[in-house]
Amino acid sequence: MVYKTTGTCSQAIDFDLNPDGTIEHVTFIGGCNGNTQGIGALVKGMKAEDAIARMKGIKCGYKNTSCPDQLAIALEKALAAAN
């Protein structure tokens, strides 16, 4: 799935969920390369619900959102679409 982000330096997030709801891979397009690679590595293999609980609501500086928050939103949408 590709999710177009809003309010962040990254433009989109490409990710896949396994049938059991675990995160297979996450790649950010744009953004702070080291940070976004780190996010992807940390959430790989994690249940989407757990990643959402940890990342939702994180802000980046003065912005109302962040790359982790945008990933949480994307995961929520993917889970809702799967149900």
Wavefront OBJ file of the C-alpha trace (Angstrom):
o trace
v 0.000 0.000 0.000
v 1.170 3.539 -0.676
v -0.100 6.272 1.630
v 0.319 9.945 0.658
v 1.422 11.828 3.763
v 0.358 15.315 4.792
v 2.140 17.817 7.008
v 5.549 16.086 6.910
v 8.775 16.291 4.928
v 8.124 12.810 3.540
v 5.733 12.660 0.602
v 4.504 9.076 0.925
v 4.888 5.800 2.785
v 5.079 2.452 0.987
v 4.277 -0.477 3.290
v 2.914 -4.010 3.366
v 1.010 -5.876 6.049
v 1.042 -9.653 6.378
v -2.298 -11.477 6.656
v -1.761 -11.775 10.433
v -1.531 -7.973 10.766
v 2.230 -7.777 11.189
v 4.203 -5.169 9.284
v 6.263 -6.689 6.462
v 8.137 -3.580 5.326
v 7.975 0.207 5.490
v 9.716 2.642 3.132
v 9.279 6.402 3.352
v 9.590 8.509 0.217
v 11.372 11.689 1.239
v 11.886 12.872 4.780
v 14.931 12.461 7.002
v 16.520 9.357 5.517
v 18.185 7.997 8.641
v 15.137 8.560 10.823
v 12.685 7.059 8.354
v 14.922 4.016 7.775
v 15.064 3.593 11.546
v 11.282 3.722 11.859
v 10.930 1.085 9.144
v 13.478 -1.207 10.795
v 11.915 -0.838 14.248
v 8.352 -1.658 13.183
v 9.183 -4.567 10.848
v 7.555 -7.698 12.266
v 5.495 -5.674 14.777
v 1.720 -5.994 14.975
v 0.175 -2.972 13.265
v -1.983 -2.270 16.338
v 1.112 -2.117 18.564
v 2.902 0.240 16.160
v -0.170 2.496 16.031
v -0.355 2.631 19.832
v 3.303 3.643 20.070
v 3.424 6.220 17.259
v 0.005 7.871 16.996
v 0.045 11.493 18.102
v 3.813 12.044 17.895
v 4.564 15.558 16.657
v 7.611 16.874 14.807
v 8.695 20.251 16.137
v 5.980 22.820 15.508
v 4.031 20.514 13.159
v 0.806 18.818 14.250
v 2.035 15.465 12.918
v 5.232 13.544 12.163
v 6.440 10.669 10.006
v 5.675 8.146 12.790
v 2.201 9.672 13.274
v 1.556 9.515 9.528
v 2.594 5.856 9.509
v 0.146 5.188 12.364
v -2.637 6.846 10.352
v -1.697 4.817 7.258
v -1.739 1.588 9.263
v -5.157 2.444 10.716
v -6.518 2.984 7.227
v -5.019 -0.283 5.988
v -6.523 -2.224 8.899
v -9.925 -0.605 8.367
v -9.816 -1.469 4.650
v -8.957 -5.089 5.457
v -12.038 -5.496 7.669
l 1 2 3 4 5 6 7 8 9 10 11 12 13 14 15 16 17 18 19 20 21 22 23 24 25 26 27 28 29 30 31 32 33 34 35 36 37 38 39 40 41 42 43 44 45 46 47 48 49 50 51 52 53 54 55 56 57 58 59 60 61 62 63 64 65 66 67 68 69 70 71 72 73 74 75 76 77 78 79 80 81 82 83
